[in-house]
Each structure stands twice: as structure tokens, then as C-alpha cells.
Amino acid sequence: MEVDDTEPTTRTVQARFVSDVGDEAGPPLALPINVTKEQLELICNALLKNEQQTPYLFFVNDDEVTQSIEQTVDNKRLNAEDVLDIVYQPQAVFRVRAVSRCTSTMPGHAEAVVSLAFSPNSIHLASGSGDKTLRLWDLNTETPHYTCTGHRQWVMCVAWAPDSLKVASACKAGEIRIWSPDTGKQLGRPLVGHKKWISCLSWEPYHRNAECRYLASAGNDNDARIWDVVLGTCVKVIAGHTAPVTAVRWGGSGLLYTSSRDRSIKMWRAEDGVLCKTFTGHAHWVNNLALNTDYVLRTGPFHPVMDKSMMHGDGSDKEALKRMALERYEKVCPDGVESFVSCSDDFTLYLWRANQKQFVTRMTGHQNVVNDVKYSPDVKFVASASFDKSIRLWRAGDGAFICALRGHVQAVYTVCWSADSRLVLSGSKDSTLKVWSVKERKLVQELPGHGDEVYGVDWAPDGSRVASGGKDKVLKLWAY
């Protein structure tokens, strides 16, 4: 029997879909080698029985599948017996557009803007300045709303409660004040106790206490403190560091993380202030911490984009909201063990897990002080900002280096992520902001406009706009 050789047969390959944590989506399938990314997406959605189509990224041996398996994998290495593992990563269903223009420049502060933050529901913006005031801005009209006076020194940091109903500000004199964003009035009395200035504030997560009653602060007097903002008293003094505490984070499983200039990170039990672990390894000051649950804890019960329509309830059913917040937290951190990254003056970052004393990875590559580090909202990436003028991206799971983003001509002070984790924003001493694409690993948008160094940047949790402030005393809002 003659076999007609003119008809080319498509080679198939045994493949199975594996999630980035190693769960298999189904049995191995025989796929044609020229299957495209779009077809892989359809198969994957069908295997996982998704009700709405979710976009995915696919990787084979750490190489991203952009067109088809054929182009990604070396043909010679494929054989019929081996099962090819295709790793799938869900992408955000929504897209945040890169901000491209300055919608308003808001003067008002009499000194440099040191800190700023959007509220979790993206309705309010608060900024703290060297002129000893906290200002609240109206984002609908992009005008000043309230000026909160009372601090006797520079306002060093601001932090929103996860329910967006309170904002805390801390000053160089060591006082913390709580304000209502709706009236601009101070709530209760100032929280006094720190002997030196305060460098960081962190609220108790929503799913642990829907009243948002407790607040942690880190001070230059080597202590961290937990405050009851209703009674206006200090509940715990957490002493143990031997140098100023640079950052504090209140984790979702009842743990406090503090980083300090004594080169260590310490983990404490929040309810009784007991020291659980000391993480050592850095050779110089630890400047900042990032938890993999930061974004979820910041936004509490609602996803700022997907649940925007549900946000405007009266918030009376706190138990239901608490459950929602807990579900969101458990999605990111199913076993309750958080990962975190610390960045330091020793030019390195360390990746840690809360349940092991030894670091997971030491992330090296920066050639100068690393000042800021942030996890992406989908917890796939970590971005770090350094005085070596670059931003570096790392894989969140194992701390592997992805790429360096270069373009700033001076030290990079801060970074933040867009809500869909596709874009990174950086603020620098060179007076510009820059928007970078994670996928293309390059500069998407240059945002000049500030007259001097940029100290604070924040991307609204719903992705709608960016705020920046710095030495030139103005606040700028940026939108698409």
C-alpha cells in the first residue's frame, strides 16, 4: 500500500496544565505542537470550568508562550513520551491604563509633601507635609477639601484604615492623630507616647476587627506601639529593637512585622506583644518591608475594581464584610503563612517566609541603597527601587531576578503598582515619574512636571489615577 507523503501530519505533544503553585488542571492532553496561546487559553478555561473567560499567561520551562508551543520549545528536545508541563498564570480580568497626563496641580501645602495615600475605596486622598498639616483632597473636583491642623512638627506618614472611614497621621514630634475624611475633624485625642519621630503606621486588618480600632506605629525611639484609637491609649509597647524601627506591618494572621536599623526584622504576636522570631542576615540598616498580603489587607473586604458597585453600602453588616475580607485574604495566603521582602542599605533584598527563620533567597543586583520594595497586587512580582537609579523586578515566589528598568537619571525613591499588576510607577529624585510595563519590561510613559524631587507616589487602588508629591510643595494628579 502506497503512503502518500505529501500530506504533512501535525506533530502532537503530551502536555498538562499546571498552576504556578503546582496544582494540575486536569489529565495530560495530546496537543498539536502548533497550538496557539489563544487556543491554550480556551482549553485552560474549559479544564478549570471558569464561568467567565479568564486571561492567562503560559510558560514552558520558564519561557513565556507568546505565539505557539512550537515557537517556544525547541523541537529537538520534544519527544512523544515526555509530558510537557505548561504553567498557567491567571491575569487580571480588567486592565488599568497607563496614566499619561497631569490632570491637576494642586498647591496648598507650604512645605514639601512628605507622604500621601489614597483611601482604600479610592474616594479620598490624604497628604502629609513639612508644614505640619494633613490635607484631604476632593478627587471629584480635584481641589483641596480639608486642612487638618494640630501637629506640632512635620507629618511624616499617613495611613488609611481599611474601611476608609479614618485616616491616621504621625509627626516628627512622635504624636499620632486620627481624622475623619468626611468632616476633616480630629477623632478623639492625639496618641502620645513615642519619644522620637514616627516612621511608619499600620492598621489592624479588617478581617480581624471590622471596627478598625487598633493601629500600630514604628518609632525612631526603637519601639513599636499598638494604639486603641477609640480610647486614645497605648495598648502595647513592643520593645526589642536596639535602633530606630523603620517599618511596621500588621499581617493578616495576627502577627506584627517590624524592620529596624539594627539590621534585623522581628515578628511579634499582636495580641500580647510576644517576640516570635528575629530574622537576621542584612549587613546594614533595613529600610522597608513588603508583605505579600499588603494589597489585600489595604483594601479590606472589597476588590477596588471588581467590587466597585458594592462599595457604596452603609457598611452596617460588618460580619458579612469581615467574611469577605477573610475570603480575599485566604485566597492570597491560603495557609496563613505570609511571605515578605525586606530591603536594605546593604544593596540587597531578602525574601522571607513567616514560618522559617532562614531566608528563602538573597536578592542581589542593585549597586546602591535599596529604599523601597512592593509586592504586585496579584502577588506574582516584587518591584524594588534603589539609589542606583534603577527599578528591579523579581519573581515573588522564589525571588528570581526578572529585569532591571533603567531610565531615571537620579536615585529612585518610591515605587507602586497598578491594580492589575501590569504596570509599575516610580518616583525619583530627578523630579519625574515613570510608568513601566512588566510584560514588555520597558518604559511606557514619562511623566515630567514636578519642579523638584518626588517623595511620594500612590496609584489609586481602583487604578483610576495616580497622585504624586514632593519637594516642590504641590500635589499632582495624573490620569489616562
Salt bridges, closest charged atoms under 4 A:
ASP20 OD2 - LYS380 NZ 3.63
GLU24 OE2 - ARG16 NH1 3.32
ASP62 OD2 - ARG395 NH1 3.97
ASP85 OD1 - ARG16 NE 2.59
ASP131 OD2 - HIS109 ND1 3.20
GLU142 OE2 - ARG465 NH2 3.50
GLU175 OE2 - ARG152 NH1 2.76
GLU175 OE1 - ARG177 NH2 2.85
ASP182 OD1 - HIS124 NE2 3.73
GLU211 OE1 - LYS318 NZ 3.61
ASP221 OD2 - HIS194 ND1 3.19
ASP228 OD2 - ARG213 NH2 2.88
ASP262 OD2 - HIS241 ND1 2.96
ASP272 OD2 - ARG269 NH2 2.82
ASP294 OD2 - ARG249 NE 3.49
ASP335 OD2 - ARG353 NH2 3.45
ASP346 OD2 - HIS282 ND1 3.17
ASP372 OD2 - LYS374 NZ 2.99
ASP388 OD2 - HIS366 ND1 3.13
ASP398 OD2 - ARG395 NH2 2.73
ASP420 OD2 - ARG422 NH1 3.39
ASP430 OD2 - HIS408 ND1 3.09
GLU440 OE1 - LYS442 NZ 3.26
GLU446 OE2 - LYS434 NZ 2.79
GLU453 OE2 - LYS471 NZ 3.96
ASP458 OD2 - ARG298 NH2 2.87
ASP462 OD2 - LYS308 NZ 2.72
ASP472 OD2 - HIS450 ND1 3.05
